Amino acid sequence: MKRRDFLFGVAGTGAIPKSSPLSPSEIETPLEPSRIKEYRTLGRTGFKASDLGAGHPLEETVMHALLMRGANYIDTSESYSNGGSERLIGRAIKGFDRKTLFINTKLVLTGNETSEQVKDRALRCLGRLDTEYIDCLMLSASVRTDVRNEAFHEATAQLTQEGKLRHVGVSCHGTNWSDEQVDPMDAVLGTAIEDGRFDVLLFVYNYLRRDMGERLLRECREKNIGTTVMKTSPFGHGGFDYFNDLYKERERLGEEAPEWMKSLRLKYERQREQARPFLDRHNLTTPDQIRDAAIRFVLNNPDVHSALVTFKNFDDIDNYLPLSGSRLTETDESSLSAFAETDGQLYCRHACGACESQCPSKVPVNTIMRYNHYFVAQGREKWALELYRDIENQKADVCEHCEGHCQAVCPFGVPIHDLLKFAHSNLTIA
């Protein structure tokens, strides 16, 4: 749907904020676009959050249209676009009833900051959001000691007392190399749950990474903690088809593919051939079908309060919002099981990091593969390139001459050694 047609449809719903940019001619168009159909109580916050939330908004007009369609949970961070994401949200929410929105932003701390420095950064977030208060301020944590950062807790207590902050949360993508410790996601967030000072958690949960997520969801339910989840669709918009397209492009140009690429292609083709009868029987021909089933898998769990989606454009709004309020079907379950057998072996599990301790070069595997997910599955190429460029640890270029210690210990049989080379190729445009 084109932007103009989309805006016409939104106007026809009557859900227009106080300061609508739409013209009278646009308001007359009688279309009925899909809207958010389900709201879930975000734990002890008591807020009724849309089951599909906005993760890392990329365009102001898209964000504005999404809010008009009923989405009310917005996730951002001071680090997204160097504060540009917060400014975008601040502009997009103008004219909407502030009480109907829940805005979450995040800080990445080193542990050396004072409470005054943390508070100053939080106030800068507030200024960029251009609103009277932040609904939730999250601490981005990668190790267990992060969640007991007293400077963060002192600052948030002050902000809450001053009425500038409503709730405190913590997010975790899993391991990240540290000189002192490497902790898995469930250990980090389990510590946060035990700590008792966090109202909302953000973590990885999908049909291929369900073990940690489901444990955390149960524990949060018992403590009445709000839950938001990310990386809900392991292969996103294009998935491993991106790799296949890349391989075919090399063939078209007459370029010789490196051995790691040939190896991945062979594994992929063998697995797809085994699943071919099932795929044909259920007419599963596009990545979008699996993406939708993956979202329904997450929404099927009542302990998930909001599943975050990156809405890049208006088409994404039309593609994702019909999934609001939906549940997993028998066909979905069969489809996901089939893809778990094929593409699943080519998915480096988010928030795993089981192989990192075996890497003699201390390559941050979990972090690099997350950045590659942004590049391939979410289509956020520029951001992924910038993140990879700024990695201070050893990048995946050393994997070219390594024996593959990571691959030997992967509990899921993922060809991670070759996938790291694939990630390096993507993230350096090599």
Disulfide bonds with the S-S distance in Angstrom:
none
